[in-house]
Amino acid sequence: MSFPSIQIAQKLNPNKSRLFIGAYGFEDRRCGWSNYQKEQGKILKSAILFKYVRPKGDNKIIEIKKSLNKIGILRPIEINYDVMEPSNIENNIRKKLKNVLDGIEEVIVDISTMTKLSILVCLCKLVNFNGTLRIIYTEAKDYAPTKKEYEEYKESMKKIAKFPSQGFETIIRVKCLSSIRMQGQPVTMIAFTSFNEQLISHMMGTINPHRLLFINGRPPRKDFSWREIATYEIYKELIEEYPAGNPINKEGLLERVASTLDYKDTIDNINEIYNKYGNHERIICTATGSKMQTVGLFFSKMLHPDIHIEYPTPDSYFVKRTAEGIQQVHEIVIKHFSEFIKNERLKIK
């Protein structure tokens, strides 16, 4: 496989026709990329922005519009997005893209304040676009929870994470992420650990997997190394209930890990699992990881179309703050996107 490495975002020149896709976020990094480009002139032709209904914080709409205006956008196209019930998201994205992609040479997908579901669906709906795709991710300086907050709540988080939950909020399924292959066969469920203790437990309330395989997250920054230990601790008891396929390393942590920033780690992990179990078990993935792990999950779906992806919506009982500050603006650049996807599929076969 020859997936491009994540890199520091480039400063762009106004010499190409570009579409920007992002979201009206409430975190500090909502304007990370657009402010990073503010001295570059009119580098964008059009923009599509998700406008959250029932958001977790105040959508900073005016601020984001001002930032985009400096780089060429007068009136962004808006898509209303109900965080708890995004049932029409697939059709809405398809219709908006159909109207604006003509003549576009580059598409910029800023995932920094997008939900994991909107990331997955947007990328799916761009697979026939053969221009350049730039996936933007603005890394925050700090992420919730702090180590102190985690220590305060960890016992309660571990208790909730262990038991399947039912009867509240939803699990979202969309056509482009679904697969009906091998229905009726034993299910191998792949789950990403996180600080949202309810996500996997909610999935366990609706799916009874034959095999549950965890991928733990490893932040690239040393000051966040405690988070790999913490996310393992939250799910430790559940991992111990499914020991087959979840080896523990000599440090006493989950052996299977993927960087929370380098999306290629996720592709490698899922590819290894698929090669081991995919011929005789149904593979269901939960979109419960970081945003960049979600990008890796998208590419895994492209490589293995029979993987089925589900998106749980519950919020954590304990982690209420969001990401703060801006550390760095990253990007993945893929030229001839649709051709790239086709070639990678051929390689995996």
C-alpha positions in Angstrom: 0.0 0.0 0.0 1.3 3.5 -0.8 -0.8 5.9 1.3 0.7 9.4 1.6 2.1 10.5 4.9 0.5 13.2 6.9 2.4 16.5 6.7 2.4 20.1 7.7 -0.3 21.9 5.7 0.9 23.8 2.6 0.3 27.5 2.0 -1.9 27.6 -1.2 -1.8 30.0 -4.1 -4.9 31.3 -5.9 -4.1 29.4 -9.1 -6.7 26.5 -8.8 -10.4 26.1 -8.5 -11.0 24.7 -5.0 -14.0 23.5 -2.9 -13.7 23.7 0.9 -15.8 21.3 3.0 -15.9 21.9 6.8 -18.2 22.6 9.7 -19.3 25.5 11.9 -17.5 24.4 15.0 -17.2 25.8 18.5 -13.6 24.7 19.3 -10.6 27.0 19.0 -9.4 25.1 16.0 -12.6 25.9 14.0 -10.7 28.4 11.9 -7.3 26.8 12.1 -6.8 26.1 8.4 -8.6 29.2 7.1 -6.6 31.6 9.4 -3.4 29.7 8.4 -4.2 30.6 4.8 -5.5 34.2 5.4 -2.5 35.9 3.7 -2.8 33.8 0.5 -5.7 35.7 -1.1 -8.7 34.2 -2.9 -7.7 30.6 -2.9 -11.3 29.1 -2.7 -14.1 29.0 -5.3 -16.8 27.6 -3.1 -17.5 26.1 0.3 -19.9 23.6 2.0 -20.3 23.9 5.8 -22.1 21.7 8.2 -24.3 23.7 10.5 -25.0 21.7 13.7 -28.5 21.4 15.1 -28.4 20.9 18.8 -24.6 21.5 19.0 -22.5 20.7 22.0 -21.4 24.4 22.1 -22.1 27.7 20.3 -21.5 27.5 16.6 -19.1 30.4 15.8 -20.8 31.1 12.5 -19.8 34.8 12.1 -16.2 34.2 13.0 -15.9 31.3 10.6 -17.6 33.2 7.7 -15.2 36.2 8.2 -12.2 33.8 8.1 -13.4 32.1 4.9 -14.3 35.5 3.4 -10.6 36.5 3.4 -9.7 33.5 1.2 -12.5 33.8 -1.3 -15.9 32.7 0.1 -18.8 35.2 0.3 -21.7 32.8 0.8 -20.9 29.2 1.9 -23.4 26.5 1.1 -24.9 25.2 4.4 -26.0 21.7 5.4 -28.0 21.4 8.6 -26.7 18.5 10.7 -28.6 17.1 13.6 -25.9 15.5 15.8 -28.3 13.0 17.3 -30.4 12.2 14.2 -28.3 12.7 11.1 -30.4 10.3 9.1 -30.5 12.4 5.8 -26.8 13.3 5.8 -25.9 10.9 3.0 -28.5 12.3 0.5 -27.8 15.9 1.6 -24.1 15.6 1.0 -24.6 13.9 -2.4 -26.9 16.6 -3.6 -24.7 19.5 -2.6 -21.6 18.0 -4.1 -23.4 17.3 -7.4 -24.1 21.0 -7.7 -20.6 22.3 -7.0 -18.0 19.8 -8.1 -18.1 20.8 -11.8 -14.8 22.5 -12.7 -13.3 21.9 -9.3 -9.6 20.9 -9.4 -9.0 20.5 -5.6 -11.3 19.5 -2.7 -10.3 20.5 0.8 -12.0 18.5 3.5 -11.3 20.0 6.9 -12.2 17.3 9.4 -11.1 19.3 12.5 -14.6 20.1 13.6 -16.6 17.5 11.6 -18.2 14.5 13.3 -16.8 11.1 12.5 -20.0 10.2 10.5 -19.7 13.4 8.3 -16.0 12.6 7.7 -16.8 9.1 6.5 -19.8 10.0 4.4 -18.1 13.0 2.8 -15.1 11.0 1.8 -17.3 8.2 0.5 -19.2 10.7 -1.7 -15.9 12.0 -3.2 -14.6 8.7 -4.4 -15.5 9.5 -8.0 -13.7 12.9 -7.8 -10.4 12.6 -9.7 -8.8 15.9 -8.8 -6.6 16.5 -5.8 -8.0 15.8 -2.3 -6.6 17.6 0.7 -7.7 16.2 4.1 -7.0 18.9 6.7 -6.7 18.2 10.4 -5.9 21.0 12.9 -4.3 19.4 16.0 -5.4 21.0 19.3 -3.0 21.9 22.1 -5.1 20.3 24.7 -7.8 17.6 24.7 -10.4 16.7 27.2 -10.1 15.2 29.8 -7.1 16.4 31.7 -5.2 13.8 33.6 -6.6 15.2 36.8 -10.2 15.0 35.5 -9.6 11.4 34.3 -8.3 10.4 37.8 -11.4 11.9 39.3 -13.9 10.0 37.2 -12.0 6.8 36.0 -13.6 4.3 38.3 -17.1 5.4 37.2 -16.0 5.4 33.6 -14.7 1.9 33.9 -17.9 0.7 35.5 -20.2 2.1 32.7 -17.8 0.9 29.9 -18.2 -2.7 31.1 -21.9 -3.1 30.7 -23.9 -3.0 27.5 -26.4 -0.1 27.3 -29.7 0.0 25.6 -32.7 2.3 25.0 -31.1 5.7 24.7 -29.8 7.7 21.7 -29.1 5.9 18.5 -26.7 3.9 16.3 -26.5 5.4 12.8 -26.2 3.2 9.7 -25.9 4.8 6.2 -25.8 3.0 2.9 -22.3 3.9 1.8 -20.8 2.5 5.0 -23.0 -0.7 5.1 -22.4 -4.2 3.9 -24.7 -7.2 3.8 -22.0 -9.7 3.0 -21.8 -12.7 5.3 -24.9 -11.9 7.3 -25.7 -14.8 9.6 -22.0 -15.5 10.1 -20.1 -14.9 13.4 -19.3 -11.3 13.9 -15.9 -9.9 14.6 -16.4 -6.4 15.9 -13.5 -3.9 15.8 -13.7 -1.1 18.4 -11.5 1.9 19.0 -10.9 2.9 22.6 -11.7 6.4 23.7 -12.6 8.6 26.7 -16.3 8.3 25.8 -17.1 5.3 28.0 -20.6 4.9 26.5 -19.8 4.3 22.8 -18.7 0.7 22.8 -21.0 -0.3 25.6 -23.9 1.1 23.5 -22.7 -1.0 20.5 -22.6 -4.1 22.7 -26.2 -3.5 23.5 -27.2 -4.0 19.9 -24.5 -6.4 18.6 -23.5 -9.7 20.2 -20.1 -10.2 18.6 -18.5 -13.6 18.5 -15.2 -11.7 18.7 -14.4 -8.2 20.0 -11.1 -6.7 19.0 -9.9 -3.5 20.4 -7.5 -0.9 18.9 -6.1 1.4 21.5 -5.1 4.9 20.7 -1.5 6.2 21.0 -1.1 10.0 20.9 2.1 11.1 19.1 3.0 13.6 21.8 5.0 12.5 24.9 2.9 14.8 27.2 -0.2 12.8 26.3 1.4 9.3 26.7 -0.8 8.8 29.8 -3.8 8.7 27.6 -2.9 5.4 26.0 -2.8 3.9 29.6 -6.0 5.6 30.5 -8.1 4.4 27.5 -6.8 0.9 28.1 -7.8 1.1 31.8 -11.3 2.3 30.9 -12.0 -0.9 28.8 -9.7 -3.3 30.7 -12.5 -5.4 32.1 -14.3 -5.6 28.8 -11.0 -6.5 27.1 -10.5 -9.3 29.7 -13.9 -10.7 28.8 -12.7 -11.1 25.2 -9.1 -12.2 25.6 -8.8 -14.0 22.3 -7.3 -11.6 19.8 -6.5 -8.9 22.3 -2.9 -9.7 23.4 -1.3 -7.7 26.2 2.3 -6.5 25.9 5.0 -6.7 28.5 4.0 -3.3 29.8 0.6 -4.6 30.6 -1.2 -2.6 27.9 -3.1 -3.6 24.8 -0.6 -4.7 22.1 -2.8 -3.6 19.2 -2.4 0.2 19.0 -2.9 2.9 16.3 -1.6 6.4 16.4 -4.4 9.0 17.0 -2.7 11.2 14.3 -1.1 8.9 11.7 -4.1 7.3 9.9 -1.9 4.6 8.3 -1.6 2.8 11.6 -5.4 2.3 11.5 -5.3 0.9 8.0 -2.5 -1.5 8.9 -4.4 -2.8 12.0 -7.7 -3.3 10.2 -6.0 -4.9 7.2 -4.2 -7.4 9.5 -7.6 -8.2 11.2 -9.4 -8.6 7.9 -6.7 -10.9 6.5 -7.1 -13.1 9.6 -10.9 -13.2 10.0 -12.5 -11.6 7.0 -12.9 -14.8 4.9 -15.1 -16.5 7.4 -16.5 -13.9 9.8 -18.5 -10.7 9.3 -16.4 -7.6 10.1 -18.2 -4.7 11.8 -16.2 -1.6 12.8 -17.4 1.0 15.2 -16.5 4.6 14.4 -15.3 5.3 18.0 -11.7 6.4 17.4 -10.1 9.8 16.8 -10.8 11.9 13.7 -7.6 10.7 12.0 -8.3 7.1 13.0 -11.7 7.7 11.3 -9.8 8.7 8.1 -8.0 5.4 8.3 -11.3 3.6 8.8 -12.6 5.2 5.6 -9.6 3.9 3.6 -10.0 0.5 5.2 -13.6 0.5 3.9 -12.4 1.4 0.4 -9.9 -1.5 0.5 -12.4 -4.0 1.9 -15.9 -2.9 0.8 -17.5 -5.8 2.7 -16.5 -4.2 6.0 -19.6 -2.8 7.7 -19.3 0.4 9.7 -21.7 1.7 12.4 -21.7 5.0 14.2 -22.9 5.3 17.9 -24.1 8.7 19.1 -24.1 8.6 22.9 -22.1 11.2 24.8 -19.8 10.6 27.7 -21.3 11.1 31.2 -18.0 12.5 32.4 -16.0 14.3 29.7 -17.8 17.5 28.8 -15.0 19.9 27.8 -13.7 19.9 24.2 -10.3 20.4 22.5 -8.6 23.8 23.2 -6.0 25.8 21.4 -4.1 25.1 18.2 -0.9 23.0 18.0 -0.4 22.4 14.3 -2.3 22.3 11.0 -1.8 19.0 9.2 -2.8 17.7 5.8 -2.9 14.5 3.7 -2.6 15.3 -0.1 -3.9 12.7 -2.6 -3.7 13.6 -6.3 -6.2 11.9 -8.8 -8.3 10.7 -5.8 -10.6 8.3 -7.6 -7.8 6.8 -9.5 -5.8 6.4 -6.3 -8.7 4.5 -4.6 -9.0 2.2 -7.6 -5.3 1.4 -7.7 -5.1 0.7 -3.9 -8.1 -1.7 -4.2 -6.2 -3.6 -7.0 -3.1 -3.8 -4.9 -4.9 -5.3 -1.9 -6.5 -8.0 -4.2 
